[in-house]
Amino acid sequence: MKLFFSLLWFTAVFITRLQAAKFWDDFYVTYGNENVKYPGSDPGYIVQLGLTNRSGSGFRSKLPFLYGELSMKVKLVEGNSAGTVTSFYMASIFKNWCELDFEFLGNVSGQPYILQTNVFSEGVGNREQRIYLWFDPTADYHTYSILWNQALIMFKVDNRVIRVFHKATDLGIPYLDYQPMYIYSSIWNGESWATRGGRDKTDWTKQPFVASYTEFNVSSACSLKDGYVTEDLHACYKMLYQSSYGQPPNLALSQSQIDHLKLIQKDFLIYDYCRDTKRTKNVPPPECSRNWPSITLSSAITAASTESHGFSVLDLSPKLSRDRLTV
């Protein structure tokens, strides 16, 4: 019996390892190779990107994707990370490109990271939203994912929806529905704007600044070959309607996801382009009414001023409702 359970354990570990992709199966380093490390006894399952005063570092997927759910786990820079920007994003290579961003804005020790998301459609962005996270993203790995289908795009953290971008072509907003996008990740110096509007600079005595990535998951997405042709696009459209990510319940938010979004909006949101009256001149972009559940925000957020790059830089502590987001 003991031998049986030992064999069972070995088989489970073996199958798990087979299913887990190594970094170089799907990605390659784009710059800063001297700052990229592959720790562990079996290299390739964890990648560390480093930033020094000479260079940052980054990687990109070998192939572009058109629709699907894509994710990776990230552990952010510990300690004083002011001025650093760690990113996980998707982007096309068209002149009028599409892009979906997770950007983690570092902070001085003891202050929380800020997660900034953004959406570009046909070269038009300026759709920044910023939130505090309900956990310490430097203490352990957390999963950041994008679900992208014909109806909406969900940004998720540990499978909790933190943002949604609905298709709104009827409102004159181009949707991300024909440009395949590559996956990118990087760490770079953003001290001119990233932390309190650039007031807190990078402390280079703390270099190298290191962010770790693991569990790269692109298995639930449609990839295309470089130099793809129309037939490849059609194959991804066909896969979309046959795959779970392109069918209910993923075509609309569930009530649970709506509740989580309302909580994010109420307790963790610190900047929203939709409510930046100085940028919008009191006329919110048309898609805004479709992308947030209806809720009344606190006056501290709705009346926030813009101090740098059009962003609200608020010295607020997050109202951490951890219990409601971790149940």
N, C-alpha and C positions, 0 to 999 in steps of 0.2 A: 504493500500500500504506500509506504514511504517513497519507494522508487517511482510509483505511478504518479504521485503528486509532484515529485521532482521533475519528471518528464513533462507533465502538464505545464508546470511553471516555465520550463525551458521553451516549450512550444509556443506559449503565449508571448514570451519575450521576443522569440525569434520572429513571430508573425508581426508583432508591433514594429520591430526594427525594419522588417522588409517594407512595411507600409509607410514608414517615415522617410521623407525625402532628404537627401543631403543637399547642402547649399549649392554645390556646383552642378547638381542635376538640372536645376532650373534657372540659376542666376550666375552672374559673373561680376567681378569688381570693375568699376568704371573709372575710379581715380583714388589716389591715396593708398596704393597697395601696401606701402610701408607701414600704414596705420591699421591694417586689417589682420586680425588674429583668428585662429581656429582652435580654441582650447578643447581639452578633453582627451581621453585615451583613444577615442575613435573620431578623429577630426572630421568636421563637415556638418555636424548636427547643430553646432552653435557657431555663430559668427560674431565677432566683436569689431565694431567700427570705432576708430579713434580720431580725436581732434587734437592737434597741436597748434602752436602759433605759426607753423609752416604750412600745414595742410589739414583739411578734413579728409573724409573718405566716404565712399558710397558704392552701391551695387545696383544692378538692373537685371530684370528677367531676360532670359534669352529670347523668349517669344512674347508677342502681344496677345491680349485676351479681349474677347468681345462677349460680355455678359458672364455672370456666374457669381459665386461667393468665394472670395479670396481672403486669406488671413495669415498672420504671423504673430508670434509672441515676442514681446519686446520688454527688456529691462533697462530702464533709463539711467543716465549718469547720476551717480551718488554725490552727496555733499553739495558744495557750492558749484552749481552748474550755470550761474548767471551768464547770459550772453550766448549760450549754446542753443542750437536748434537741432533737434533730432526728428527725422521725418520718415514716414511710410506713406507713399502716395502712388497713384496711377496717373499716367499721362500719355497722350497720343503724340505723334510727331508731325502732325499736319500744321500748316501755317496758322490756321484758325483752330487751335488745338482744344482738346477736352482734358480735364484734369480733376482728380478727386484727392484731397489732401488730408492727412493727419500730420500736424506739426506740433511737437512738444517743446514748449518754450521754457528753458531752464530758469532757475531762480537762486537767490542766495540761500545759504543753509538755514533750514527751519521754516522756510516759506514754501507753499505748494507749487508744483508744476502747473502750468496752464496748457490745456489742449486746445489748439486752434484747428478747426476744419474749414475747408473752402471747396467750392465747386466752380469749375470753369466749363462753360459750354460754348463751343465755337469761338474760343479766344476771349470770351467775356467772363471775368471773375468778380472780384469785389463782393463776394458772398461769405465773408468771414463770420464765424461764430466761435466764441471762446467759452470754455467751461473749466471749472475746477474738477478734479477727479475725487472720488469718494474713498480712495486708498492711496497708499504711498507707492508710486510706480517705480521707485528705485529699489524697493525691498525684495521684489520677486518679479517673475515674468507674468505679464497679462496679455490677453488675446485682443488684438485689434483687427477688425474685419470690415469688408465692404461687400454688401449684397447688391447686385446690379442686374436689373431685369428690364422688361419692356414697359413697366408701369412706374417704377420708383427705384431710388437708390437709398439704402440704409447704411449708416455708419454705426458700427457696434463696438462696444467695449465689454469684454467678457460676456458676450452674447446679449448685452443690454443695448437697446437702440438709444443712441444719444442724439441722432439727427436723421431726418429724412428729407429727400429731395424728390418730389413727385413730378412726373411728366406733366408739362403745362404748355404744350405746343398750341393749345387753343387760346392761350393768353399771350401768344407771341414769343414764348421762351423756348429757344432751341433745346432739344433733349439730346442726351448722350446715347445715340442709338445707331450710329454707323461707323464710328471711329474706334478701331481696336486700340487698346492702351497697354503699355508696358508697366510693370511694377518697378518702383524705385524705392531705395532707402538711402539715407545719408545722415551725416552729422557735420555741421558747419558752424562757422562763426557768424552769429547774428547780433553782435553786441550793440550795433548802431540802433536797434529797434526792439529786440526780442524781450528784454527784461525791463519792465517799468518804462517803456518808451525809450530805452537806451540810457537811462540814468544809472543803471547798474551794469558795470563793464565786466568782461571776462577776466578772471584772476588766473593769469598764465602760470603762476607758481604751482597751480593745481594740475597742470597738464601731465599726461594726456587725459582727456575726458573720454570715457568709454561707455558706449551703449551696446547691449548684447541682443542678438536676434536668434530665434530658434523656431522650430516647428512650422516651417514654410509650407503652407497648404494651398495648392492651386488645383487640387484634384476635382473640385466642383465648379470648373469654369471651362470655357471653350477657348483653346489656344489656336493661333494661326501661325503658319510658317512665315518667316521673313520673306518679303516679296510676294505676299499673298495676292490672290486674284479673286474675282467676283464669286466664283464657285466656293471658295473658302468662307466668305462672308455668309453665303446662303447656308452652308453647313452649320455655322454657328446659330443662325436664326432657327434652323430646324431643331438643333439641339436644345435651344432655349425653350421651345414649346413642348419638349419631351422630358425636360429635367425638372427636378423639384424646385430649383430656384426661379423657374419661369412659370410656375403654376401656383394656385391657391395652396396654402394661405399666404404665400410670399408676395402676392400682388397687392396687398393692402395691409395696413397695420392692424394687429389684433388689439383687443381691449387692454390686455396686459401691456403691450408695447406703448399704447397711447398713455396709459397711466405712468409708465416710466418716463416718457417724454415730458409729461406735465411736471413730474418731480424734478427732472433735469432743468426744465425751464424755470421752475419756482425757486429751487435751492442751490443750483450749481452754475447757472448761466451768469457770465460777467460781461459779455459783449455779444450783440446781435445786430448785424447790418440792417436787419428789417426795422429795428427800433432806433437807429442812429439818425435822429431827425436832422442833424447838421449835414450829413451826407445825402440823405434822401429828400431834403427840403420839405419835410412833413408829408411826403407822398411815398409810402413804402412800395418797393418793387412788387409787381402783380403776383409773383409766385409765393409771396410771404404768407398770405392768408391760407394757402393750401398746405404749407409745410410745418406749421405749428398747430397743435391742438389749441382750442380756444381757452385762454386763461388770463387772468389779470396779474401782471407782473408787479413786483414790489417797486415802490417809487425810486429806490436806490438804483435800480437797473434802468427803468424807463427814462429817468431824468439824467442819466449818466452823460458826462461831457466827453468830448473827443479831444485827446491831447497829442497823439502821435500817430501818423499814418492813418488818421481817421478812426483809430481804435480808442475805446474807453480804457483808460488805465486806472483801475480802481484798487485802492489799498483796502480791500475788504477781506475778511477771513471767510472761507466757505462755510456755509451753514450745513455741516456734514450730517446728512440724514442716512448714515451708513446702514442702519438697521433695515430701512425700507428698500435699499438697493441690493442687499446681500441675502435677503431671505430666499 
